[in-house]
């Protein structure tokens, strides 16, 4: 009976996580490995931590208050707008934009640029993973 319950718990955890494609999953697995090297208690990335990173406000590289939501908005299924250029940004949530979170080269560039814009530094492996889990968790209507 214990094996069945443990199996059901494991299945429910896996089933509740939106899958990444194979290329991105390999990247995420690498972030996990990197995080475990610096944090022996690390188990997995966390949507709530990712939300905190994404929504918190900081003095950005241009010396003004900024958060990821400044450009991407709090609704990741809607268009955003670049605060500096005025350019429209397509929805960040994969549920609203199937091209999101599909290309590792783009992910690395996007994470590097946006962490530098908001935090004035490169994000840690854990921060990147947490943010990716948060973005990937967003579906239309939430």
C-alpha positions as a LaTeX table, in Angstrom:
\begin{tabular}{lrrr}
\hline
Residue & $x$ (\AA) & $y$ (\AA) & $z$ (\AA) \\
\hline
Unk1 & 0.00 & 0.00 & 0.00 \\
Unk2 & 2.87 & 2.41 & 0.82 \\
Unk3 & 4.39 & 1.87 & $-2.63$ \\
Unk4 & 1.08 & 2.70 & $-4.29$ \\
Unk5 & 0.65 & 5.88 & $-2.22$ \\
Unk6 & 4.22 & 7.01 & $-2.86$ \\
Unk7 & 3.72 & 6.36 & $-6.55$ \\
Unk8 & 0.50 & 8.38 & $-6.54$ \\
Unk9 & 2.19 & 11.28 & $-4.75$ \\
Unk10 & 5.09 & 11.25 & $-7.19$ \\
Unk11 & 2.66 & 11.13 & $-10.13$ \\
Unk12 & 0.61 & 14.04 & $-8.79$ \\
Unk13 & 3.73 & 16.17 & $-8.36$ \\
Unk14 & 4.94 & 15.38 & $-11.86$ \\
Unk15 & 1.48 & 15.83 & $-13.38$ \\
Unk16 & 1.07 & 19.27 & $-11.80$ \\
Unk17 & 4.29 & 20.60 & $-13.32$ \\
Unk18 & 4.03 & 21.91 & $-16.88$ \\
Unk19 & 6.64 & 20.10 & $-18.95$ \\
Unk20 & 9.53 & 21.81 & $-20.72$ \\
Unk21 & 10.72 & 20.57 & $-24.08$ \\
Unk22 & 13.79 & 18.28 & $-24.02$ \\
Unk23 & 16.29 & 21.06 & $-24.81$ \\
Unk24 & 14.98 & 23.36 & $-22.07$ \\
Unk25 & 14.64 & 20.48 & $-19.59$ \\
Unk26 & 18.34 & 19.69 & $-20.10$ \\
Unk27 & 19.12 & 23.35 & $-19.36$ \\
Unk28 & 16.89 & 23.31 & $-16.25$ \\
Unk29 & 18.55 & 20.08 & $-15.08$ \\
Unk30 & 21.93 & 21.82 & $-15.45$ \\
Unk31 & 20.67 & 24.73 & $-13.34$ \\
Unk32 & 19.59 & 22.19 & $-10.69$ \\
Unk33 & 23.04 & 20.59 & $-10.68$ \\
Unk34 & 24.70 & 24.00 & $-10.37$ \\
Unk35 & 22.35 & 25.00 & $-7.54$ \\
Unk36 & 23.01 & 21.77 & $-5.62$ \\
Unk37 & 26.75 & 22.55 & $-5.68$ \\
Unk38 & 26.19 & 25.78 & $-3.74$ \\
Unk39 & 23.15 & 24.70 & $-1.69$ \\
Unk40 & 23.27 & 21.13 & $-0.36$ \\
Unk41 & 19.69 & 21.42 & 0.96 \\
Unk42 & 18.28 & 22.30 & $-2.46$ \\
Unk43 & 15.48 & 19.97 & $-3.60$ \\
Unk44 & 13.83 & 21.70 & $-6.56$ \\
Unk45 & 12.99 & 25.08 & $-7.99$ \\
Unk46 & 10.04 & 26.86 & $-6.47$ \\
Unk47 & 7.20 & 28.77 & $-8.15$ \\
Unk48 & 6.64 & 31.01 & $-5.09$ \\
Unk49 & 10.31 & 32.01 & $-4.95$ \\
Unk50 & 10.16 & 32.67 & $-8.69$ \\
Unk51 & 7.13 & 34.90 & $-8.24$ \\
Unk52 & 8.95 & 36.89 & $-5.53$ \\
Unk53 & 11.96 & 37.36 & $-7.81$ \\
Unk54 & 9.73 & 38.34 & $-10.75$ \\
Unk55 & 7.52 & 40.81 & $-8.89$ \\
Unk56 & 9.93 & 42.49 & $-6.45$ \\
Unk57 & 11.09 & 46.03 & $-7.23$ \\
Unk58 & 14.75 & 47.12 & $-7.29$ \\
Unk59 & 16.87 & 50.02 & $-8.43$ \\
Unk60 & 17.74 & 48.80 & $-11.92$ \\
Unk61 & 20.77 & 49.42 & $-14.09$ \\
Unk62 & 19.33 & 52.76 & $-15.24$ \\
Unk63 & 19.01 & 53.98 & $-11.64$ \\
Unk64 & 15.23 & 53.82 & $-11.47$ \\
Unk65 & 12.84 & 51.46 & $-9.68$ \\
Unk66 & 12.01 & 48.47 & $-11.83$ \\
Unk67 & 10.65 & 44.93 & $-11.58$ \\
Unk68 & 10.18 & 42.26 & $-14.22$ \\
Unk69 & 6.49 & 43.19 & $-14.07$ \\
Unk70 & 7.34 & 46.76 & $-15.11$ \\
Unk71 & 7.65 & 45.55 & $-18.70$ \\
Unk72 & 6.01 & 42.10 & $-18.66$ \\
Unk73 & 3.07 & 43.08 & $-16.40$ \\
Unk74 & 1.70 & 40.89 & $-13.62$ \\
Unk75 & $-0.45$ & 39.04 & $-16.17$ \\
Unk76 & 2.07 & 36.94 & $-18.07$ \\
Unk77 & $-0.58$ & 35.84 & $-20.56$ \\
Unk78 & $-0.99$ & 39.44 & $-21.80$ \\
Unk79 & 1.28 & 41.62 & $-23.90$ \\
Unk80 & 3.78 & 43.76 & $-22.07$ \\
Unk81 & 5.63 & 46.88 & $-23.11$ \\
Unk82 & 9.32 & 47.68 & $-22.78$ \\
Unk83 & 9.59 & 50.54 & $-20.28$ \\
Unk84 & 12.54 & 52.13 & $-22.10$ \\
Unk85 & 11.76 & 51.59 & $-25.79$ \\
Unk86 & 7.97 & 51.35 & $-25.78$ \\
Unk87 & 8.21 & 48.14 & $-27.84$ \\
Unk88 & 5.35 & 45.68 & $-27.33$ \\
Unk89 & 6.46 & 42.43 & $-25.69$ \\
Unk90 & 4.56 & 39.27 & $-26.58$ \\
Unk91 & 3.08 & 37.31 & $-23.65$ \\
Unk92 & 5.68 & 35.58 & $-21.53$ \\
Unk93 & 3.57 & 32.60 & $-20.44$ \\
Unk94 & 3.92 & 29.57 & $-22.73$ \\
Unk95 & 0.17 & 28.99 & $-22.37$ \\
Unk96 & $-0.42$ & 32.24 & $-24.27$ \\
Unk97 & 2.67 & 32.21 & $-26.49$ \\
Unk98 & 3.85 & 28.77 & $-27.60$ \\
Unk99 & 7.26 & 30.15 & $-28.63$ \\
Unk100 & 8.16 & 31.01 & $-25.02$ \\
Unk101 & 10.53 & 28.82 & $-23.02$ \\
Unk102 & 11.41 & 26.70 & $-26.04$ \\
Unk103 & 14.92 & 27.82 & $-27.06$ \\
Unk104 & 17.85 & 27.65 & $-24.62$ \\
Unk105 & 19.94 & 30.23 & $-26.45$ \\
Unk106 & 17.08 & 32.74 & $-26.21$ \\
Unk107 & 16.42 & 31.82 & $-22.55$ \\
Unk108 & 20.04 & 32.40 & $-21.55$ \\
Unk109 & 20.13 & 35.76 & $-23.36$ \\
Unk110 & 16.77 & 36.82 & $-21.92$ \\
Unk111 & 17.64 & 35.81 & $-18.34$ \\
Unk112 & 21.09 & 37.48 & $-18.49$ \\
Unk113 & 19.70 & 40.73 & $-19.94$ \\
Unk114 & 16.69 & 40.99 & $-17.65$ \\
Unk115 & 18.49 & 40.09 & $-14.41$ \\
Unk116 & 21.05 & 42.75 & $-15.30$ \\
Unk117 & 18.30 & 45.30 & $-16.09$ \\
Unk118 & 16.42 & 44.71 & $-12.82$ \\
Unk119 & 19.04 & 43.40 & $-10.37$ \\
Unk120 & 22.24 & 44.89 & $-11.82$ \\
Unk121 & 23.80 & 41.41 & $-11.79$ \\
Unk122 & 23.62 & 37.98 & $-13.34$ \\
Unk123 & 20.98 & 35.81 & $-11.69$ \\
Unk124 & 22.08 & 32.70 & $-9.79$ \\
Unk125 & 21.22 & 29.25 & $-11.12$ \\
Unk126 & 18.56 & 28.92 & $-8.42$ \\
Unk127 & 17.01 & 32.30 & $-9.23$ \\
Unk128 & 16.90 & 31.45 & $-12.94$ \\
Unk129 & 15.27 & 28.08 & $-12.27$ \\
Unk130 & 12.75 & 29.57 & $-9.86$ \\
Unk131 & 11.76 & 32.25 & $-12.39$ \\
Unk132 & 11.44 & 29.69 & $-15.18$ \\
Unk133 & 9.17 & 27.54 & $-13.00$ \\
Unk134 & 7.07 & 30.60 & $-12.14$ \\
Unk135 & 6.68 & 31.69 & $-15.76$ \\
Unk136 & 5.96 & 28.14 & $-16.89$ \\
Unk137 & 3.24 & 27.83 & $-14.23$ \\
Unk138 & 1.20 & 30.72 & $-15.62$ \\
Unk139 & $-1.81$ & 29.75 & $-17.64$ \\
Unk140 & $-4.53$ & 31.82 & $-19.18$ \\
Unk141 & $-6.60$ & 33.30 & $-16.39$ \\
Unk142 & $-4.00$ & 33.08 & $-13.59$ \\
\hline
\end{tabular}
